[in-house]
Amino acid sequence: MKVVSRALRGVREHVRTQIVSVATVALALFCLATAALAAQNLGEVSRRWGGPVRMTVYLSDGATAEQVESLRNALSALPEVSSARYVSPTESRALVAGDDRVMASASAELFPATVELSLVAGATDASRVEALAARVRRLGSVSDVETYQGITGQLQSFLSGGRTATLVFGVIVLLCAVAVVSNTVRLSLHARMREVEVLRLVGASPQYVRSPFLAEGALLGGGGAIVAVSVLAFVFFAMRGRLDATLGTALGMRPVFLSLPILAGFVLGGAGLGATGSALAVRRWLKV
C-alpha cells in the first residue's frame, strides 16, 4: 500500500502530464480493443459461415408435385440435413427480383424450382459436403446441386486475412503504448530526481527507489485500459440497434461485445503494459 501511495503522490504532483499520458494510452488501447472486438466477431462469423451451411438442389423441368414432395421427404431423411424446404419458381423470382419491378414482371418459368437444404453442424466440412452432393445428384428429379464451397472458401480467406491484420495492428499499438508510458515515467523520474538522490543518501534499497515508478506505470496503463474499454462499450451499445439490423440481415447473427474475462484480461494487460514501459524507463534512466 505504501508503494501505491507513493506512486499516487507522484501522479498528483504532475496531474496534467499524467492526464495527457492516460488519454494517449487510452486512445492506443481503444484502437487495440476495437481490433479485439472485430476479431471476436470475425470468429463468430467464421464459426457460423466457415463451412457450407446450406445447399441448393435444382429440380428437373417437368417434375410433378408428387415427385417434388417425395424428393423433399427423402432429402429431409438424410442424416446430414436438418431441414429441406421447397422453393417454387414464383418464390425464386421474388427472391431474385427484390424491388426490381422489371425482374418481378418476368415469367416465373424463367426461374428454377429448388429444394433448399440446411445442413447439420457436423456435416459442413468439405469432404462430407461433396459426398452428400454426389448422393443427391443421383436422386430422381434432380438436375444440379450447388454447395457454395467456392463462396465459403473466399470467406475463409477473407477472415484469415482479417485476423492477421488485427494481430499486426495490435502489436504496433502495444509498442506505441509502451513508448508513451516509458516517456511519461521518464519525465516523472527527472522531476523527482532530488527525491531519488535523498533516498540514495539515506541508504534506500534499489527496489524501494524503483517500486513507485513501476506502480505509477501500472496505474497509467490500467487507467488507460479502463478508459478505453469504457468508451468502446459506450460506442458499441449506442450503435447496437443499427449493428443488429445490419449484421442480422447480412449475416444472420448479432454482434457480441467482449466477454467479462477478456475485459478483465485487457485491464490487467494494460497495467502490465504500463509496468513494462515504466521498467524500461527506470532501467535506462535510473542508475541505482
Secondary structure, DSSP 8 states (H G I E B T S, - for coil): -HHHHHHHHHHHHTHHHHHHHHHHHHHHHHHHHHHHHHHHHHHHHHHHHSS--EEEEEE-TT--HHHHHHHHHHHHTSTTEEEEEEE-HHHHHHHHHTT-HHHHTS-GGGS--EEEEEE-GGG-SHHHHHHHHHHHHTSTTEEEEE--HHHHHHHHHHHHHHHHHHHHHHHHHHHHHHHHHHHHHHHHHHHTHHHHHHHHHTT--HHHHHHHHHHHHHHHHHHHHHHHHHHHHHHHHHSHHHHHHHHHHHHS-------HHHHHHHHHHHHHHHHHHHHHHHHHH---
